[in-house]
Each structure stands twice: as C-alpha cells, then as structure tokens.
Amino acid sequence: MTIKHRVIIAGCGGMANTWVDYAKGRADTEIVGLVDIKEQFAMAMAERKDLTCPTFTDLKQAIIDTGANIVFDVTIPSSHYTVSRSALELGCHVFAEKPLAESMGDCVDIVRISELAGKTHAVMQNRRFDPRIRAYRNLINEGTIGKLGFMGADFFIGAHFGGFRDAMESPLLLDMAIHTFDQARFIGGADPVSVYCHEFNPPGSWYAGHAMAICIYEMSDGSVFNYRGSWCAEGVPTSWEASWRVTGEHGTAIWDGLGEPYAEVVAAGDQSGNFIRNYERVKGKLVDMKHTFHQGCLDEMFASLEDGRKPETDCSDNIYSMAMVLAALESAKTGRKVLVADFMDIP
C-alpha cells in the first residue's frame, strides 16, 4: 500500500508507546522521525520499537528534514501550544494528547491557526470511543426519556499517583476532569453556557492542591449538568468513566461506567391515580466498534483526513470541553458564576 501519512512523534515518554504502536499497525503510515527535548528518550524509543527513523530535539528541523505531514503531539501539556503552532504553520496536521492547551488564549489561537493553515488539529478524547458510552448517548438521543433536564456525573477515585500531580494546585480539574466534561458534551449534545464551581481539599487528602470539585453548568439546550468529583475518595470508587444519571421529561437514563446503560420510563397506560408511576426498563444497544479508546479515536482522526471532513474531536469542537475546565477554575478562583462565552472571548 502507498504511504500516505508521514508521521513524526513529538514527545517520547511512556504515553507515546500507544501512539507509536498504532502508527506501526497502519499500512498507509510511516513514522519518519522521533522528537524529544532529551534526544536519548527518542533514541530509546527507536530502539524499543525497532524504528530506523532519525531522532531530533527540534520539531521544526524534524519536519523540514523528513517531509512529515502529520505530527503526533504526545508532549507535556505546557508544550502543546508551541508544538501545535510549529506543526500547523509548517503544513502538518496535528493529532494531540489532551489537553488542547493550558490557557484559553492558547486554545483559541490553535483553532485560529488550524483554520488559517487548512490543516486538522484533533485532540485525544479516548473515552468517547467506548461501545457503552455510544449506547448511552444513542439511548438518550433517540428520545427514550424525552427532553433532557438534568445530567449528573460522579467521579470518586482514590488515586495515589505520587509525583507532579500531588503538588498541583488543581489536580482533579486540570488533569482529569476534561474527560468527564467532554463526555457530558458528547452524551447530551450540548455546550456549556455558564458554570459555578467550588473546589476544595477534603480531610485525608494526600494532594497539596484541591483534589475535589463540585460544578454546576447551564447547558445550551437548557439542561443543567452537575459534576461531583474527587481524586482522594477512599472506598467505593466509581469507574474511571464516572457514574451517570440523566433525567428527562419521561424517565431516567443510567450508566455506572462499568456495565451496560439502561433507562426507566413511565409505563404506558393510565396511571393518573398512582402516587409513584410504574416504569418500564429500556436497555441500551451496544455499538459495534473495530477499535476502542485510544485506537478508536485515532481511527476517527485518520478517517476524517480520508473523508475530507473535521474529526469528531477537532480543536474547534474540543475547545468547548476545554472551556468547561478553564471556566470552572476561574469560577473557583473568583467565587462567582462564569459565563463561558465571555470567558472564551479572548483576543
């Protein structure tokens, strides 16, 4: 098969292994360069993955020397803006690990540069690519429970990472909540309008910063999304996909993030005399997917190039998930409700 995609891996740490393995599994793709500020990391990756491509410490030089047309950005979050800008301006598509960038201004600028360059910038949101969440979304979008009024997600896990997360000011919101916020947009099909957030560090926490947060979002469809999350909750953990409850005018849809989703809706027939109505259970239907999670998201990114369309997690869409994170942090800092449109209006 003809090689269509000439890929550079930017950032050769542990997470890059998944990206390298995926690229090696595509017959139409070749890894033409490895980049890391510590070249020994790039060289170690080449040896570990049996790659014969050159290694670099400078991304621009790597693109020029190799003729790459895609950059996989697997660098640390603080480097995402610089890597994205350099790659896009040199004519490469960018497929990047989350987050889009660390500030709203940088996020807005990446979207602008991507549009000016006519190149794709897509963000890894692997939790969208799960047959269970797709079944849950379809169950709701098909009108099973009627018009949405409320969406709630609980994320309670006692994660003893050690390292940099233990020292972060907002480890939950900055490092993890983007997944659940993006899931909420995906499930409900609505974007954030406003947010009020209270973050704090509860007793027993081993984090220096705020490891727990409660957020209330008003969404563009008129519904309310409530996020309750903790990264220092010992005992009875939720799944990493969170535990979900969505209520509508005719019933409630449930997904615990582990099993299969279902809904309970008001049963047919006259129930006018019943204090509590009778309900009927409706099961979600799992979606057939060739690949899931990281591989599924990468499949979608490459398919978008073939189809000449924007990918599902294009930066122009993902910026609204990132806005949920950054606006929540602003709300927690100021102690007031933040209007997302105003917050995103950065020159």
SULSULZI-V677378 format. One record per residue. N is the residue number from 0. RES is the residue in one letter. SS is DSSP state (H for helix, E for strand, C for the rest). OMEGA is omega in degrees with one decimal (999 if undefined). D_FIRST is the distance of its C-alpha to the first C-alpha in Angstrom with 1 decimal. Layout:
n: [N,N]
res: [RES,RES]
ss: [SS,SS]
omega: [OMEGA,OMEGA]
d_first: [D_FIRST,D_FIRST]
This chain:
n: [0,1,2,3,4,5,6,7,8,9,10,11,12,13,14,15,16,17,18,19,20,21,22,23,24,25,26,27,28,29,30,31,32,33,34,35,36,37,38,39,40,41,42,43,44,45,46,47,48,49,50,51,52,53,54,55,56,57,58,59,60,61,62,63,64,65,66,67,68,69,70,71,72,73,74,75,76,77,78,79,80,81,82,83,84,85,86,87,88,89,90,91,92,93,94,95,96,97,98,99,100,101,102,103,104,105,106,107,108,109,110,111,112,113,114,115,116,117,118,119,120,121,122,123,124,125,126,127,128,129,130,131,132,133,134,135,136,137,138,139,140,141,142,143,144,145,146,147,148,149,150,151,152,153,154,155,156,157,158,159,160,161,162,163,164,165,166,167,168,169,170,171,172,173,174,175,176,177,178,179,180,181,182,183,184,185,186,187,188,189,190,191,192,193,194,195,196,197,198,199,200,201,202,203,204,205,206,207,208,209,210,211,212,213,214,215,216,217,218,219,220,221,222,223,224,225,226,227,228,229,230,231,232,233,234,235,236,237,238,239,240,241,242,243,244,245,246,247,248,249,250,251,252,253,254,255,256,257,258,259,260,261,262,263,264,265,266,267,268,269,270,271,272,273,274,275,276,277,278,279,280,281,282,283,284,285,286,287,288,289,290,291,292,293,294,295,296,297,298,299,300,301,302,303,304,305,306,307,308,309,310,311,312,313,314,315,316,317,318,319,320,321,322,323,324,325,326,327,328,329,330,331,332,333,334,335,336,337,338,339,340,341,342,343,344,345,346]
res: [M,T,I,K,H,R,V,I,I,A,G,C,G,G,M,A,N,T,W,V,D,Y,A,K,G,R,A,D,T,E,I,V,G,L,V,D,I,K,E,Q,F,A,M,A,M,A,E,R,K,D,L,T,C,P,T,F,T,D,L,K,Q,A,I,I,D,T,G,A,N,I,V,F,D,V,T,I,P,S,S,H,Y,T,V,S,R,S,A,L,E,L,G,C,H,V,F,A,E,K,P,L,A,E,S,M,G,D,C,V,D,I,V,R,I,S,E,L,A,G,K,T,H,A,V,M,Q,N,R,R,F,D,P,R,I,R,A,Y,R,N,L,I,N,E,G,T,I,G,K,L,G,F,M,G,A,D,F,F,I,G,A,H,F,G,G,F,R,D,A,M,E,S,P,L,L,L,D,M,A,I,H,T,F,D,Q,A,R,F,I,G,G,A,D,P,V,S,V,Y,C,H,E,F,N,P,P,G,S,W,Y,A,G,H,A,M,A,I,C,I,Y,E,M,S,D,G,S,V,F,N,Y,R,G,S,W,C,A,E,G,V,P,T,S,W,E,A,S,W,R,V,T,G,E,H,G,T,A,I,W,D,G,L,G,E,P,Y,A,E,V,V,A,A,G,D,Q,S,G,N,F,I,R,N,Y,E,R,V,K,G,K,L,V,D,M,K,H,T,F,H,Q,G,C,L,D,E,M,F,A,S,L,E,D,G,R,K,P,E,T,D,C,S,D,N,I,Y,S,M,A,M,V,L,A,A,L,E,S,A,K,T,G,R,K,V,L,V,A,D,F,M,D,I,P]
ss: [C,C,C,C,E,E,E,E,E,E,C,C,C,C,C,H,H,H,H,H,H,H,H,H,C,C,C,C,E,E,E,E,E,E,E,C,C,C,H,H,H,H,H,H,H,H,H,H,C,C,C,C,C,E,E,E,C,C,H,H,H,H,H,H,H,H,C,C,C,E,E,E,E,C,C,C,H,H,H,H,H,H,H,H,H,H,H,H,H,C,C,C,E,E,E,E,C,C,C,C,C,C,C,H,H,H,H,H,H,H,H,H,H,H,H,H,H,C,C,C,E,E,E,C,C,H,H,H,C,C,H,H,H,H,H,H,H,H,H,H,H,C,C,C,C,C,C,E,E,E,E,E,E,E,E,E,C,E,C,C,C,C,H,H,H,H,H,C,C,C,H,H,H,H,H,C,H,H,H,H,H,H,H,H,H,H,H,H,C,C,C,E,E,E,E,E,E,E,E,E,C,C,C,C,C,C,C,C,C,C,C,E,E,E,E,E,E,E,E,C,C,C,C,E,E,E,E,E,E,E,C,E,C,C,C,C,C,C,C,C,C,C,E,E,E,E,E,E,C,C,E,E,E,E,E,C,C,C,C,C,C,E,E,E,E,E,C,C,C,C,C,C,C,C,C,C,C,C,E,E,E,E,E,C,C,C,C,C,C,C,C,C,H,H,H,H,H,H,H,H,H,H,H,H,H,H,H,C,C,C,C,C,C,E,H,H,H,H,H,H,H,H,H,H,H,H,H,H,H,H,H,H,H,H,C,C,C,E,E,H,H,H,H,H,C,C,C]
omega: [178.2,176.8,179.3,-170.7,179.2,-166.6,168.3,173.3,177.6,-175.3,-172.9,174.3,-174.3,-178.2,-177.3,-178.8,-179.5,-179.2,178.8,-179.8,178.9,-178.3,179.5,-179.3,179.3,-178.9,-177.6,-172.3,176.9,172.6,-173.6,179.0,175.9,-176.5,172.5,179.7,171.7,-170.7,179.5,176.1,178.0,179.6,178.0,176.9,179.5,179.6,-177.3,-175.4,176.9,178.6,-179.3,-178.0,178.3,177.8,-175.4,169.1,-178.0,-175.8,-178.3,178.9,179.3,180.0,-178.6,-175.2,-173.0,-175.8,-179.9,174.6,174.1,172.0,170.0,-179.8,179.3,179.1,176.9,-175.0,-177.7,179.2,-172.7,-178.3,-178.9,179.2,-178.3,-179.0,-179.3,-177.1,-178.7,-178.1,176.2,171.5,179.2,164.4,178.9,170.3,-167.0,168.5,174.5,0.0,177.0,174.2,-175.1,179.0,-179.8,178.8,178.9,177.0,179.3,-177.6,177.0,177.6,-179.9,-178.2,178.6,-179.9,179.1,-178.3,-175.7,-178.5,-179.9,167.3,-177.0,-175.8,178.5,172.3,-167.9,-175.8,172.4,-169.5,-175.9,-178.5,-177.5,179.5,176.7,176.1,179.5,178.6,-179.2,178.7,-179.2,-176.8,177.8,176.9,-176.6,-178.1,179.6,-178.1,-176.9,174.0,-175.1,174.0,179.6,176.9,175.4,177.4,-176.5,-177.8,175.7,-172.1,-179.8,-177.6,-166.6,175.4,-169.1,-178.5,-179.1,-177.1,-177.1,177.7,-177.4,-173.5,-178.5,-175.7,-174.8,-170.6,-171.8,-170.6,179.1,-179.8,-177.3,178.9,177.6,175.5,-179.0,177.6,-179.1,-177.6,-174.4,179.7,-178.9,-179.7,-177.1,175.7,178.8,178.6,165.2,-176.2,171.2,176.3,-176.1,179.4,-173.3,176.7,178.9,-178.6,176.2,177.0,176.1,-178.6,-177.5,-176.3,179.8,-179.3,172.3,-176.4,174.0,179.2,164.5,-174.8,-172.9,177.1,-179.5,179.6,177.3,176.0,-179.6,178.2,173.5,-174.8,175.7,174.5,177.7,-178.5,179.9,176.8,177.3,-177.8,167.9,171.2,175.6,178.0,-179.2,178.0,-167.0,170.1,177.5,-179.7,178.0,-174.4,-177.9,-177.3,-174.4,176.7,-174.2,168.4,-178.4,179.5,-178.7,-178.2,-179.0,-177.8,176.5,176.0,168.3,-176.9,179.5,-177.8,178.8,177.8,-178.5,177.7,-173.7,-178.8,-175.9,176.0,171.7,-177.2,170.4,-175.4,175.0,-179.8,177.5,-178.8,172.2,-179.4,-178.4,-178.7,178.9,-178.8,178.7,178.2,-179.4,176.3,-174.7,-177.0,178.3,178.8,177.3,173.7,-179.3,178.9,-179.8,178.9,179.9,176.9,178.7,-176.0,-178.0,-178.5,175.0,176.9,-178.7,-177.5,176.1,-178.0,-179.1,173.4,-175.1,-179.7,179.0,173.2,178.5,177.5,177.5,178.4,-171.9,176.3,176.2,177.5,177.8,178.4,179.8,-178.7,-174.6,-178.0,-179.1,175.4,-178.7,173.7,-172.0,-179.2,177.6,-178.4,-178.2,-175.4,-178.0,-178.5,999]
d_first: [0.0,3.8,6.4,8.9,11.4,13.5,16.0,19.5,21.6,25.2,27.6,27.1,29.7,29.5,27.8,24.8,23.9,22.7,20.6,19.0,18.3,16.6,14.3,13.5,12.7,9.9,6.3,6.1,9.3,11.2,15.0,16.6,20.2,22.8,26.1,29.4,33.0,33.7,31.2,32.1,30.4,27.1,27.6,28.4,25.3,23.1,25.1,25.1,21.4,20.6,19.0,19.5,19.3,22.7,25.2,27.5,30.6,30.1,27.4,28.0,27.7,24.5,22.9,24.4,23.4,19.8,18.8,17.8,17.4,18.0,20.9,21.5,25.3,26.7,29.9,33.5,34.7,36.9,34.0,31.9,33.6,33.2,29.6,28.7,30.8,29.4,25.8,26.4,28.6,26.0,23.5,21.4,21.0,22.8,22.2,25.5,27.7,30.9,33.3,32.4,35.1,38.6,40.8,40.9,41.1,37.9,36.1,37.4,36.3,32.7,32.6,34.2,31.9,28.8,30.2,31.3,28.0,26.1,23.8,23.2,25.2,24.9,27.0,26.4,28.8,27.7,30.7,29.8,27.0,29.3,30.0,33.7,33.9,32.0,34.5,37.3,36.3,35.9,39.3,40.9,39.1,40.0,43.6,44.7,47.1,47.8,47.8,47.1,49.9,49.0,46.1,46.7,44.5,46.0,44.2,46.5,45.1,46.9,44.1,45.3,42.6,44.8,43.7,43.2,43.4,46.9,48.0,46.4,48.7,46.8,44.4,43.9,43.4,41.4,39.1,38.7,40.2,37.2,35.5,38.4,39.0,35.5,35.8,39.0,37.5,34.7,37.2,39.8,37.8,40.4,40.7,43.5,46.7,48.9,49.2,52.1,51.2,53.4,51.9,54.0,54.1,55.9,58.1,56.4,53.4,52.0,50.3,52.0,50.8,50.8,48.8,49.8,49.6,50.7,49.2,50.2,47.9,48.9,45.8,45.1,45.7,49.2,48.4,49.0,46.6,48.3,46.6,48.4,46.7,47.7,46.0,49.2,50.2,51.2,51.2,49.8,46.5,44.3,40.6,38.3,37.2,41.0,43.4,43.5,46.3,46.0,49.0,49.3,52.1,51.8,50.7,48.7,45.1,44.6,41.7,42.6,39.0,39.0,39.5,38.7,40.2,43.1,45.7,49.4,50.8,54.4,55.1,56.0,59.7,62.8,63.1,65.5,68.0,65.5,65.8,62.3,60.1,58.4,54.6,51.7,48.6,45.1,42.1,38.8,35.8,32.8,29.5,26.5,23.8,20.6,21.1,24.3,25.9,23.8,20.5,21.6,22.5,19.2,17.4,19.8,19.3,15.6,16.3,19.0,16.9,14.8,18.2,20.0,22.8,24.5,23.5,26.3,27.2,27.1,29.8,31.9,32.3,32.4,35.2,37.6,36.9,37.5,40.6,41.9,41.8,43.3,45.9,47.0,47.6,49.6,51.6,52.4,53.4,55.7,56.9,56.3,54.0,51.2,49.9,46.2,46.0,48.7,47.0,43.6,45.4,45.0,44.9]
